[in-house]
Amino acid sequence: MELKSELKDMIIRELKLKNVSPEDIDDEGPLFGSESKLGLDSLDAVELVVIVQKKYAVDIGDRNTATVAFASINALADYITKNRPAP
């Protein structure tokens, strides 16, 4: 499964988003903030950090890193790809 599709499915499933499908999540659209269609908040951000760290073994150490990594699906996929440990 393509990483972006996997991330969309994971976000919907793990954050228990109702009435949201993967097609509703724009690859370039913001995941958080007033312009986001997902309605995610700071608690969702913390949960998402933990999920990404467990699933992909990628450390998101501070708020600035999280802001960059969670800017969009594209940004998150790029961050994971660049920071994931080699198999």
Residue pairs with C-beta under 8 A, 6 or more apart in sequence:
1 9
3 77
3 80
3 81
4 27
4 73
4 74
4 77
5 22
7 73
7 76
7 77
7 80
8 22
8 25
8 73
9 22
10 51
10 55
11 17
11 25
11 31
11 38
11 48
12 20
12 21
12 22
12 25
14 47
14 48
14 51
15 40
15 44
15 47
15 48
17 38
20 38
24 37
25 37
25 38
25 73
26 37
26 72
26 73
27 72
27 73
27 74
28 72
28 73
28 74
29 35
29 36
29 37
29 72
29 73
30 36
30 71
30 72
31 38
31 40
31 70
31 71
31 72
31 73
31 76
32 38
32 40
32 41
32 44
32 45
32 70
40 48
45 66
45 70
48 70
49 60
49 66
52 58
52 60
52 69
52 76
52 80
53 59
53 60
56 80
56 84
57 84
57 85
58 79
58 80
58 83
58 84
59 83
60 66
60 69
60 79
68 75
68 79
69 75
69 76
69 79
70 76
